[in-house]
Amino acid sequence: MPTMKPNEIRNMTPEEIRKKVVEKKRELMDLRFQASIGQLSQNHRIRETKREIARLLTILREKELEVRE
């Protein structure tokens, strides 16, 4: 699954971003489990998923700060 571009994330509502974060965290948990039992063949997906979560949380924080100003 290709990573989302920051502009795509910025077009989402904060609630949609929160749902996406939960979804990505669940995906990361599954990837870590697969890695621990040796079933994960694409190790780079763990790093990509972690970066995607960080990207989502960063843009969510930007939106929160915009509302306060």
N, C-alpha and C positions, 0 to 999 in steps of 0.2 A: 504494500500500500504506500503510495507516494506521500511524502510529508506535505503538510499544508503550508502555503506561503503566508507570511505575516499579513498581507493585505486581505487574504481570504478570512483569516481569523478576526481581523478588525471589523469585518462586515457582519460578524456574528453578534448576537446579544450576549450579555454576561451570563445569563442562565444557560445558553447553548454552550458557551465556553466551559462552564463548570461541569456540564454533563460530559463533554468531550474529555476533560481532565480525568474524571472518574473512569471513563471507558479506557483511556490510555494507561492509567495506573493498573487497572485490571489486566490489560494486555501485557504490561511489564511484569506483573506477578506471574502470569502464565509463561512468559519467555524465560524468566529466571528459574522457574520450576523445570521447564524443559532442559535448560542448560545444566541444571544440577543432576539430572538423571541421564544426561548425555544424548538427548534426542534433538537438540537444537543444532541445525546445520548452518544456519545463518547468524553467526554471533554478532554481526554488526547491527542487527535489529534491536538489540538491547540498548545500544548507544543511541540509535536513531529515536527510539521511543522515549528515552530519558530527555533528549534534547527537545522533542516535540512537547513533552509535558512542561519543560521549562519555558518554551516559547509561548505556550498557552497561558501559563501563570503570569508571565511578564506582561502580556497584552491585557490580561484581565486586570492586573494591577494598574496599568496605564489608564484603563477605562474608569476604574474606581477613583483615581486621582483627578481625572477630568471632571467627574461629577461633583467632587468637593469644591472645585475652584469656582 
